[in-house]
Amino acid sequence: MPVKNNGQVKQRLKKVVMEDKVSAIESMLRVLKSEQYRLLTNYMYLGADDLKVYIDITENGEYILTVKAVTDRLIDIGRMLV
């Protein structure tokens, strides 16, 4: 088996770590969407298809969470205070 140079080994390790993060994110994304939906439906009328949750990973390993909720009606805050 040929010996790989140090650069190839580092690149392979980065790829494996990134694939592992992506797999974990997919599971987390389902939980996050469910939790966000439960929270937001306290404040707005929202269908399951009206909520989009995205997680991006930057090159330096940081996570960016984006939540997009589209509705045409908010729940009257006065009803919630009673």
C-alpha positions in Angstrom: 0.0 0.0 0.0 1.5 3.4 -1.0 2.3 5.9 1.7 0.3 9.1 1.4 1.9 12.4 2.0 0.9 14.5 5.1 -1.2 16.9 3.0 -3.4 14.0 1.7 -3.8 12.6 5.2 -5.0 16.0 6.5 -7.4 16.4 3.6 -8.9 13.0 4.2 -9.2 13.6 7.9 -11.0 17.0 7.2 -13.4 15.2 4.8 -14.2 12.5 7.4 -14.8 15.0 10.1 -17.0 17.1 7.8 -19.1 14.0 6.8 -19.5 13.2 10.5 -20.7 16.7 11.3 -23.2 16.6 8.4 -24.7 13.4 9.6 -25.1 14.8 13.1 -26.6 17.9 11.7 -29.3 16.0 9.8 -30.5 14.4 13.0 -30.3 17.7 14.9 -32.2 19.5 12.1 -35.3 17.4 12.6 -35.3 18.1 16.3 -34.7 21.8 15.8 -37.5 22.1 13.3 -39.9 20.4 15.6 -39.0 22.6 18.5 -39.1 25.8 16.4 -42.5 24.9 15.0 -43.9 24.3 18.5 -42.5 27.6 19.7 -43.6 29.7 16.7 -47.2 28.3 16.6 -47.7 30.1 19.9 -47.3 33.4 18.1 -48.5 32.8 14.5 -50.6 30.5 12.4 -48.1 28.2 10.7 -48.3 25.1 8.6 -45.5 22.5 8.7 -44.6 23.5 5.1 -44.3 27.1 6.1 -41.3 26.6 8.3 -37.8 26.0 6.9 -34.8 25.4 9.1 -31.3 25.3 7.7 -27.9 24.7 9.3 -24.7 25.6 7.3 -21.2 24.9 8.3 -18.5 27.4 7.5 -15.0 26.4 6.4 -13.7 27.0 9.9 -16.3 24.7 11.5 -18.8 27.3 12.8 -22.5 26.7 12.4 -25.0 29.1 11.0 -28.7 28.5 11.8 -31.3 30.1 9.6 -35.1 29.9 10.4 -37.6 31.0 7.8 -41.3 31.1 8.9 -43.9 32.4 6.5 -47.4 33.3 7.7 -50.2 35.6 6.9 -51.7 35.8 10.4 -50.2 36.4 13.8 -51.9 35.3 17.0 -53.5 38.1 18.9 -51.0 38.8 21.8 -53.9 39.9 24.0 -55.4 36.4 24.0 -52.1 35.0 25.3 -52.0 37.4 28.3 -55.4 36.3 29.6 
